[in-house]
């Protein structure tokens, strides 16, 4: 398994959290101690320009700037003027009975395909927002389709009563986001790390959680990494130049699991927290 060049701690893992969110990509899950979904942008947002705080609806580190809905098979079409670039889309496929599985959504910006993903799930980590131009009106379309539940079978017809709801959120600086009150005692990241079956690649500075941390490690060709935190804050995870965005927006215990974006050799890993409020750790899973 991977060997960490810098000193790392290991621990045996027993699952104490509850799986509540779905796949980011195949084999990827998000885990948290509460019913909480991570709003990880499809592409990294290295810099979020500061702006005057505005009242409005906030969700998972973003300000909701536009909404739309349609009944299948009609597409959802939303026009808005992007301020920063890559947004986060929150998409729901709903019926009177709830939020059924088995449906996919295809997203396009100004006619350019962005990504496809199961509905009622998170945005994928890789998305193509080249069709979006900051400052120019954009047309975002979301089309729903069904997917076969058994390999080789014909996908079912999308029922006409299926409603597709879409909200577009733009990332905002952490210090402008309406964070919940800090509890008297935070969930222990150290205790969770001790239960994990993995190597600690990097962890937060106890006196300065937003301090940039870096390590060089030998990564397997294929594998998973896990990010653990107990407080709000956007965190950029740089794997040798390939950046992923993570972080939480509550003070609940939060663990996210992802595929390694690179591997098969020595990689310099850099964690850049943005105004982080607590403890965090980055682990390479066994």
Order of alpha helices (4+ residues) and beta strands (2+ residues): beta-beta-beta-beta-beta-beta-beta-beta-beta-beta-beta-alpha-beta-beta-beta-beta-beta-beta-beta-beta
